[in-house]
Amino acid sequence: MAKNESNKKMEDIISLCKRRGFIFQGSEIYGGLAGTWDYAHLGVALKNNIRNHWWKKFVTDREDMYGVDAAILMNQEVWKATGHVSGFSDPLSECKKCKKRFRTDQMEDSKKCPDCGGEMGESKQFNMMFKTHVGAVQDDTSISYLRPETAQGMFVNYKNILDSYHPKLPFGMAQVGKAFRNEIAPRDFTFRSREFEQMEIEYLIDPKNWEEIFEHFRKEMSDFTKEIGLKKDHVYEHEIEEPAFYSKRTIDFEFEFPFGRNELYGLAYRTDYDLSRHSKASGVDLNYLDEETKERFTPHCIEPSFGLDRSVLAVLSDAYTEDELGGEKRIYMKFVPAIAPVKIAVFPLLKNKPQLVEKAKGIYKDLKKEFGAVMFDDNGNVGKRYRRQDEIGTPYCVTVDFETIEKDNMVTVRDRDTGKQERVKIEDLISHFKKLF
Ligand code: GAP
């Protein structure tokens, strides 16, 4: 996509998110806070649907996963043991003239300020963890950090999971939650935020089987991208040539965002790095005893790591569609029904005809009881309502008209993508939609 075209598409998506109430700038009325975003009703619903789908696929539908919801604040020793305190940093340099700061590795010319052309200062490492103090005394012993990844909240609970549930290898721990990184240059809407949500799995294995299990998760991650509606030819698997020193193999799942191809998810074989480091630093034995072979060893770990906010952004970007319907230009969000924030909207043809409204309200209540995310809409004329529902990606609209009441007890069901309308008997509506979903 040409640069102008891609900028326009991002602007269109951001503007739709604000207009229709998906995502707003964090602390907007105070001028915002860079790198923070607030989800509103429809954005929350979209995010919840993706999160719930992930949890069902990777936790509830399996027999080898244990859910975790660990504290965001952790003992600072955790981050010393993993190397985050000494090494979780990006190179930063400051312009000597305008004092603006940039990530040195993202600059075309690291000696010249991209904003004012001034001379850049020396590049320094900048730690990305947000530091805070826990308790009333602020000294070195009270330091804590907002976690920069959810992963460590699982590794530190490995022994608890083992002692409580006695799982046999291989098994996984799964967690969804916030992570925080003081990114030097937050950018591209929610793509690089300072506060974001991750969905991570730490899958513990006997190293003998790592290749097979890695392949299993590679396929599961690829399937997940399709299930949430990402276009097959927009998702790429990129083998990292030189993975981080603790990883034997890493694949990045990249996505064709409007601003270019960029990382969506990661899959890494982290060896026994994390558990070994925690065992050494805490002095707690984190070995596993294989009861059949009587072998004792530190399990190795395969880590599928997903960004939830990046998933939402990718879904928004692939769903955003402009076309012409009935000779008029329109915008619609082509969400798959499983993750659409609203599944069905019900309208009375006219809002000032009590019989139509009453009938429509009855249908709305029945459908809502069955499908949950159903909306009643009687604002403006039907054409306007269709536009609104198209923009929030509602797959189907149901209209109650005079024929419904006077003639056939049928309603018009309209398909978002094709605009096609069909008459369906009221008593068949639930089974009709069950088939479609
Ligand atoms: N535990 C491994 C880990 O945290 P990562 O590649 O640094 O690996 C995993 O992060 C995922 O988290 C990324 O693939 C991305 O989806 C998401 N992510 C990372 N930094 C982010 C940021 N600043 N804003 C939004 N999402 C981010």
Residues whose N, C-alpha, C, O or C-beta is under 5 A from the ligand:
A	BS01	GAP	P148 E149 A151 T190 F191 R192 S193 F196 Q198 L264 Y265 G266 S305 F306 G307 R310
